[in-house]
Amino acid sequence: EQFSEPKVKTFISLSSPLAGQFGALFKFFFPNFTTENLYLVAYTKLGQEISVANYWNDPHHQDLYKQYNKFLPVINTNTNFRSNFLNLEQLVLIGGPDDGVIQPWQSSHFGFYDENEDIVPMTSQDFYKADSFGLRTLDQQGKVKVYEIPGIEHLEWPLSQEIFEKYIEPWLH
């Protein structure tokens, strides 16, 4: 999104937290914090120096997320990235309910929790409705392919020959 060269034709996202991460898994990185209070470290200048904190999207503290998080809110709401994103010929989003790491797993499809921790799908997200970086435009042009694949755990995605052959390799030609 940030650089116009080299031109990217197809962007394949393999089980990535595109709309952020919110869940107990981060306790591994921050053992002294809980899901309820991790924002206290993630949304600080020091916290933002830790790469995984850049994905922390606390649905209960969206004001702090937008104020302090220096990665996802910038990308997902910055119109400066729009022209580069719209140059994509295809956006391929791959994820599934048995991932076990990406929380919620729907983040791999730009879905995420609302303040009640109910899933809001990609097409109902504010950044989609506002088309802030071009996701809605790409989708309406038929350039977004979403794969929901059950039975694959997070560390298995890049190792699966079947995933590669069925869902990645066809987009590489």
PAZAPA-4460 file (N, C-alpha, C; in steps of 0.05 Angstrom, whole numbers, plus 32768, in hexadecimal, padded with zeros to 4 digits):
% residues 173
    n_x    n_y    n_z   ca_x   ca_y   ca_z    c_x    c_y    c_z   seq   type   mol
   8010   7FE8   8000   8000   8000   8000   8011   8019   8000     1      E     A
   8028   8018   800D   8038   8031   8011   8049   8038   7FF8     2      Q     A
   8053   8024   7FEA   8066   802A   7FD5   8059   8022   7FBA     3      F     A
   805D   8033   7FA6   8052   802D   7F8B   8063   801C   7F7A     4      S     A
   807C   8019   7F81   808F   8008   7F72   809D   7FF5   7F85     5      E     A
   80A1   7FDC   7F7E   8097   7FCF   7F66   8079   7FCA   7F67     6      P     A
   806C   7FCA   7F50   804F   7FC6   7F4F   8048   7FAA   7F58     7      K     A
   8035   7FA8   7F6A   802C   7F8E   7F74   8012   7F88   7F65     8      V     A
   8011   7F72   7F57   7FF9   7F6A   7F48   7FE5   7F5C   7F5A     9      K     A
   7FEF   7F49   7F6A   7FDE   7F38   7F7B   7FEA   7F38   7F97    10      T     A
   7FD9   7F3F   7FAA   7FE1   7F3E   7FC6   7FD2   7F27   7FD3    11      F     A
   7FE1   7F13   7FDE   7FD6   7EFC   7FEA   7FDC   7EFE   8008    12      I     A
   7FC6   7EFF   8018   7FC9   7F00   8035   7FC2   7EE5   8041    13      S     A
   7FD5   7ED8   804D   7FD2   7EBD   8058   7FCF   7EBF   8076    14      L     A
   7FB6   7EBF   807E   7FAE   7EBF   809A   7FBD   7ED5   80AA    15      S     A
   7FB8   7EED   80A2   7FC4   7F05   80AF   7FAF   7F15   80BE    16      S     A
   7FB7   7F23   80D3   7FA4   7F33   80E2   7F9F   7F4E   80D5    17      P     A
   7F91   7F4E   80BE   7F8E   7F66   80AE   7F7E   7F7C   80BB    18      L     A
   7F6C   7F74   80CD   7F5C   7F88   80DC   7F65   7F89   80F9    19      A     A
   7F7A   7F7B   80FF   7F84   7F7B   811B   7F82   7F61   8129    20      G     A
   7F8A   7F62   8142   7F8B   7F4A   8153   7F80   7F52   816E    21      Q     A
   7F6E   7F41   8179   7F64   7F45   8194   7F5E   7F2A   81A0    22      F     A
   7F6D   7F21   81B4   7F68   7F08   81C0   7F7E   7EFF   81D3    23      G     A
   7F79   7EE9   81E0   7F8B   7EDF   81F5   7FA6   7ED8   81EC    24      A     A
   7FAA   7ED2   81D2   7FC3   7EC9   81C8   7FDA   7EDD   81CE    25      L     A
   7FD4   7EF6   81CF   7FE9   7F0A   81D4   7FF5   7F08   81F0    26      F     A
   7FE9   7EF8   8201   7FF4   7EF3   821C   8010   7EE7   821A    27      K     A
   8015   7ED9   8204   802F   7ECD   81FF   8045   7EE3   81FD    28      F     A
   803E   7EF9   81F0   8051   7F0F   81ED   8051   7F22   8205    29      F     A
   803A   7F24   8212   8037   7F36   8229   802B   7F27   8241    30      F     A
   803B   7F16   824E   8031   7F04   8263   8025   7F12   827B    31      P     A
   802B   7F2B   8280   8021   7F39   8297   8007   7F48   8291    32      N     A
   7FFC   7F45   8279   7FE4   7F53   8272   7FCE   7F40   8269    33      F     A
   7FB5   7F4A   826A   7F9E   7F3A   8261   7F93   7F47   8248    34      T     A
   7F81   7F39   823B   7F73   7F45   8224   7F66   7F5F   822B    35      T     A
   7F5C   7F61   8244   7F4E   7F79   824C   7F60   7F91   8251    36      E     A
   7F7A   7F8C   8257   7F8B   7FA3   825E   7FA4   7FA6   824C    37      N     A
   7FA6   7F95   8238   7FBE   7F97   8227   7FC0   7FB1   8218    38      L     A
   7FAA   7FBF   8214   7FAB   7FD9   8207   7FBC   7FED   8217    39      Y     A
   7FBF   7FE8   8231   7FCF   7FFB   8241   7FEC   7FFB   8238    40      L     A
   7FF6   7FE5   822E   8012   7FE5   8223   8012   7FE8   8205    41      V     A
   7FFF   7FDB   81F7   7FFF   7FDC   81DA   7FFB   7FF8   81CF    42      A     A
   7FEB   8008   81DD   7FE5   8023   81D3   7FF6   8038   81E1    43      Y     A
   8010   8032   81E2   8024   8046   81EB   803A   8047   81D7    44      T     A
   804B   805C   81D9   8061   805F   81C6   8074   8047   81C8    45      K     A
   807A   803E   81E0   808B   8027   81E4   807E   800D   81D9    46      L     A
   8064   800A   81DF   8056   7FF2   81D5   8055   7FF0   81B7    47      G     A
   8054   8007   81AA   8053   8007   818D   806E   8001   8180    48      Q     A
   8083   7FFF   8190   809D   7FF7   8186   809E   7FD8   8185    49      E     A
   808B   7FCB   8190   8089   7FAD   8190   8076   7FA6   8179    50      I     A
   8081   7F98   8165   8071   7F94   814D   8056   7F88   8151    51      S     A
   8053   7F74   8162   8039   7F68   8166   8024   7F7B   8171    52      V     A
   802D   7F8F   8180   801B   7FA3   818C   800E   7FB4   8176    53      A     A
   801B   7FB5   815F   8010   7FC5   8148   7FF6   7FB8   813D    54      N     A
   7FF2   7F9E   8143   7FDA   7F90   813A   7FC4   7F90   814F    55      Y     A
   7FCB   7F99   8168   7FB7   7F98   817D   7FA1   7FAC   8177    56      W     A
   7F88   7FA2   8175   7F71   7FB2   816F   7F5C   7FAC   8184    57      N     A
   7F5C   7FBB   8199   7F49   7FB7   81AF   7F2F   7FC4   81A8    58      D     A
   7F1A   7FB3   81A4   7F00   7FBF   819D   7EF3   7FD0   81B2    59      P     A
   7EFE   7FCE   81CB   7EF3   7FDE   81E1   7F02   7FF8   81E5    60      H     A
   7F17   7FFD   81D6   7F28   8015   81D9   7F30   801F   81BD    61      H     A
   7F1C   8023   81AC   7F21   802C   8191   7F2D   8048   818F    62      Q     A
   7F26   8059   81A2   7F32   8073   81A2   7F50   8072   81A6    63      D     A
   7F59   8061   81B8   7F76   805E   81BD   7F84   8050   81A6    64      L     A
   7F76   803C   819B   7F80   802E   8183   7F86   8041   816C    65      Y     A
   7F73   8052   8166   7F77   8065   8151   7F8B   807B   8157    66      K     A
   7F8E   8082   8171   7FA1   8096   8179   7FBE   808C   817A    67      Q     A
   7FC2   8074   8184   7FDD   806B   8189   7FE8   8055   8176    68      Y     A
   7FD7   8045   816B   7FE1   8030   815A   7FEB   803C   8141    69      N     A
   8004   8037   813A   8011   8044   8123   8012   8033   810A    70      K     A
   8003   801D   810A   8004   800C   80F2   7FE9   8008   80E5    71      F     A
   7FD8   7FF6   80F0   7FBF   7FF0   80E3   7FAC   8008   80DF    72      L     A
   7FA8   8019   80F3   7F95   802F   80EE   7FA0   8041   80D8    73      P     A
   7FBA   8044   80D5   7FC5   8054   80C1   7FC0   8048   80A5    74      V     A
   7FC6   802E   80A3   7FC2   8020   8089   7FA4   801E   8082    75      I     A
   7F94   8017   8096   7F78   8011   8090   7F66   802A   808E    76      N     A
   7F71   8042   8092   7F61   805A   8090   7F70   8070   8080    77      T     A
   7F86   806A   8074   7F96   807F   8067   7F91   807F   8049    78      N     A
   7F86   8095   8040   7F80   8097   8023   7F99   8099   8012    79      T     A
   7FB0   80A0   801E   7FC9   80A1   800E   7FD1   8086   8003    80      N     A
   7FC9   8071   8010   7FCF   8056   8007   7FBB   804C   7FF1    81      F     A
   7FA6   805A   7FEE   7F90   8052   7FDD   7F99   804C   7FC0    82      R     A
   7FA7   805E   7FB3   7FAE   805A   7F97   7FBF   8042   7F93    83      S     A
   7FD2   803D   7FA5   7FE2   8025   7FA2   7FD2   800B   7FA7    84      N     A
   7FC0   800C   7FBA   7FB0   7FF5   7FC0   7F9D   7FEF   7FA8    85      F     A
   7F93   8004   7F9C   7F81   8000   7F85   7F8F   7FF7   7F6C    86      L     A
   7FA9   7FF7   7F6C   7FB8   7FEC   7F56   7FBA   7FCE   7F56    87      N     A
   7FB1   7FC2   7F6C   7FB1   7FA5   7F6D   7F9E   7F99   7F58    88      L     A
   7FA7   7F84   7F4C   7F95   7F75   7F3A   7F84   7F61   7F49    89      E     A
   7F8F   7F58   7F60   7F81   7F44   7F70   7F8B   7F46   7F8D    90      Q     A
   7F78   7F44   7F9F   7F7D   7F42   7FBC   7F72   7F27   7FC5    91      L     A
   7F83   7F16   7FCF   7F7C   7EFB   7FD8   7F7E   7EF9   7FF6    92      V     A
   7F68   7EF4   8003   7F67   7EF3   8020   7F61   7ED6   8029    93      L     A
   7F74   7ECA   8037   7F73   7EAE   803F   7F73   7EAC   805D    94      I     A
   7F60   7E9E   8069   7F5F   7E9A   8085   7F4A   7E85   808C    95      G     A
   7F48   7E7E   80A6   7F34   7E6A   80AD   7F2F   7E69   80CB    96      G     A
   7F19   7E5C   80D2   7F10   7E5C   80EE   7F21   7E4B   8101    97      P     A
   7F32   7E3A   80F7   7F43   7E29   8108   7F5F   7E34   810A    98      D     A
   7F64   7E4C   8102   7F7F   7E58   8102   7F8B   7E57   811E    99      D     A
   7F7C   7E60   8132   7F86   7E5E   814E   7F99   7E74   8157   100      G     A
   7FA3   7E84   8145   7FB5   7E9A   814C   7FA8   7EB5   8146   101      V     A
   7F9E   7EB8   812D   7F91   7ED1   8126   7F76   7ED3   8134   102      I     A
   7F73   7EE7   8145   7F5A   7EEB   8154   7F4F   7F06   8150   103      Q     A
   7F37   7F09   8146   7F27   7EF3   813B   7F32   7EEA   8120   104      P     A
   7F2E   7ED2   8119   7F39   7EC8   8100   7F2E   7ED8   80E8   105      W     A
   7F16   7EE4   80EB   7F0B   7EF4   80D5   7F1B   7F0C   80CE   106      Q     A
   7F2E   7F13   80E0   7F40   7F2A   80D9   7F50   7F24   80C0   107      S     A
   7F54   7F0A   80BA   7F63   7F03   80A2   7F52   7F0A   8089   108      S     A
   7F39   7F10   808D   7F27   7F19   8077   7F1D   7F35   807C   109      H     A
   7F2C   7F45   808B   7F25   7F60   8093   7F0C   7F62   80A4   110      F     A
   7F04   7F4D   80B1   7EEE   7F4E   80C4   7EFA   7F53   80E0   111      G     A
   7EE9   7F5C   80F2   7EF3   7F61   810D   7EDC   7F64   8121   112      F     A
   7EE3   7F65   813B   7ECF   7F68   8150   7EC4   7F84   8151   113      Y     A
   7EAB   7F86   815A   7EA0   7FA1   8162   7EA4   7FA3   8180   114      D     A
   7E99   7FB8   818C   7E9D   7FBC   81A9   7E90   7FA7   81BA   115      E     A
   7E7E   7F97   81AF   7E72   7F80   81BD   7E80   7F66   81B7   116      N     A
   7E96   7F67   81A8   7EA6   7F50   81A0   7E96   7F3D   818D   117      E     A
   7E83   7F49   817F   7E76   7F3B   8169   7E85   7F41   814F   118      D     A
   7E86   7F2D   813E   7E96   7F31   8125   7E87   7F43   8112   119      I     A
   7E96   7F56   8107   7E8C   7F68   80F3   7E9B   7F60   80D9   120      V     A
   7E8D   7F57   80C4   7E9B   7F4F   80AC   7EA8   7F66   809D   121      P     A
   7EBA   7F5F   808B   7EC8   7F73   807C   7EB6   7F88   8070   122      M     A
   7EA0   7F80   8064   7E8F   7F93   8055   7E80   7FA6   8068   123      T     A
   7E80   7FA1   8082   7E73   7FB2   8095   7E87   7FC3   80A5   124      S     A
   7EA1   7FC0   80A0   7EB5   7FCF   80AE   7EB5   7FEC   80A4   125      Q     A
   7EBB   7FFF   80B6   7EBB   801B   80AF   7ECE   8021   8098   126      D     A
   7EE6   8015   8099   7EFA   801A   8084   7EF1   800F   8069   127      F     A
   7EE0   7FFB   8069   7ED5   7FF0   8050   7EBF   8003   8046   128      Y     A
   7EAC   800A   8058   7E96   801B   804F   7EA0   8036   8046   129      K     A
   7EB5   8041   8052   7EC0   805B   804A   7ED3   8058   8032   130      A     A
   7EDA   803F   802C   7EED   8039   8016   7F06   8049   801A   131      D     A
   7F0F   804B   8032   7F26   805C   8039   7F40   8055   802B   132      S     A
   7F45   803B   8027   7F5D   8034   8019   7F58   8023   7FFF   133      F     A
   7F3E   8022   7FF8   7F37   8015   7FDE   7F2D   7FF9   7FE0   134      G     A
   7F2A   7FEE   7FF8   7F21   7FD2   7FFA   7F06   7FCE   7FEE   135      L     A
   7EF3   7FE0   7FF3   7ED8   7FDD   7FE8   7ED9   7FDE   7FC9   136      R     A
   7EE9   7FF0   7FBF   7EEB   7FF3   7FA2   7EF6   7FD9   7F96   137      T     A
   7F0B   7FCE   7FA1   7F16   7FB5   7F97   7F01   7F9F   7F98   138      L     A
   7EF3   7F9E   7FAE   7EDF   7F89   7FB2   7EC9   7F8C   7F9D   139      D     A
   7EBF   7FA4   7F99   7EAA   7FA9   7F85   7EB4   7FA3   7F68   140      Q     A
   7ECE   7FA5   7F64   7ED9   7F9F   7F4A   7EDE   7F81   7F46   141      Q     A
   7ED7   7F71   7F5B   7EDC   7F54   7F5A   7EF9   7F4C   7F5D   142      G     A
   7F09   7F5E   7F6A   7F25   7F59   7F6D   7F2D   7F4E   7F89   143      K     A
   7F19   7F48   7F99   7F1F   7F3D   7FB4   7F14   7F20   7FB4   144      V     A
   7F26   7F0E   7FBA   7F1F   7EF1   7FBC   7F23   7EE9   7FD9   145      K     A
   7F0F   7EDF   7FE6   7F10   7ED7   8002   7F0D   7EB9   8004   146      V     A
   7F21   7EAC   8011   7F20   7E90   8016   7F1D   7E8B   8034   147      Y     A
   7F08   7E7D   803C   7F04   7E74   8058   7F09   7E56   8059   148      E     A
   7F20   7E4E   8065   7F28   7E33   8064   7F2A   7E27   8080   149      I     A
   7F18   7E14   8087   7F19   7E08   80A1   7F2F   7DF3   80A3   150      P     A
   7F36   7DEC   80BC   7F48   7DD6   80C1   7F65   7DDC   80BF   151      G     A
   7F6D   7DF5   80BC   7F89   7DFC   80BA   7F90   7E0E   80D2   152      I     A
   7FA4   7E05   80E1   7FAF   7E15   80F7   7FC3   7E29   80ED   153      E     A
   7FC8   7E3E   80FC   7FD8   7E55   80F3   7FF4   7E4D   80E7   154      H     A
   8002   7E3C   80F5   801D   7E35   80EC   801C   7E22   80D4   155      L     A
   8005   7E17   80CE   8003   7E04   80B7   7FFF   7E12   809D   156      E     A
   7FF5   7E2B   809D   7FEF   7E39   8084   8007   7E39   8070   157      W     A
   801E   7E41   8078   8034   7E43   8064   8040   7E27   805D   158      P     A
   8039   7E13   806D   8045   7DF8   8069   8033   7DE6   8058   159      L     A
   801A   7DED   8054   8007   7DDC   8047   800A   7DDD   8028   160      S     A
   8011   7DC7   801C   8013   7DC5   7FFF   7FF8   7DCA   7FF2   161      Q     A
   7FE3   7DBF   7FFF   7FC8   7DC3   7FF5   7FBF   7DE0   7FF4   162      E     A
   7FC5   7DEE   800A   7FBF   7E0B   800B   7FCD   7E1A   7FF5   163      I     A
   7FE7   7E13   7FF2   7FF6   7E21   7FDD   7FEB   7E1B   7FC2   164      F     A
   7FE6   7E02   7FBB   7FDD   7DFA   7FA1   7FC1   7E04   7F9A   165      E     A
   7FAF   7E04   7FAE   7F93   7E0B   7FA8   7F8D   7E29   7FAB   166      K     A
   7F9B   7E37   7FBD   7F93   7E52   7FC4   7FA8   7E67   7FBF   167      Y     A
   7FC1   7E60   7FBB   7FD6   7E73   7FB6   7FE1   7E71   7F9A   168      I     A
   7FEA   7E5A   7F92   7FF7   7E57   7F78   7FE6   7E61   7F61   169      E     A
   7FCC   7E5C   7F60   7FBC   7E67   7F49   7FBE   7E85   7F45   170      P     A
   7FC4   7E94   7F5B   7FC6   7EB1   7F59   7FE2   7EBB   7F52   171      W     A
   7FF5   7EA8   7F50   8010   7EB0   7F4A   8016   7EB1   7F2C   172      L     A
   8003   7EAA   7F1C   8007   7EA9   7EFF   7FFC   7EC1   7EF1   173      H     A
***
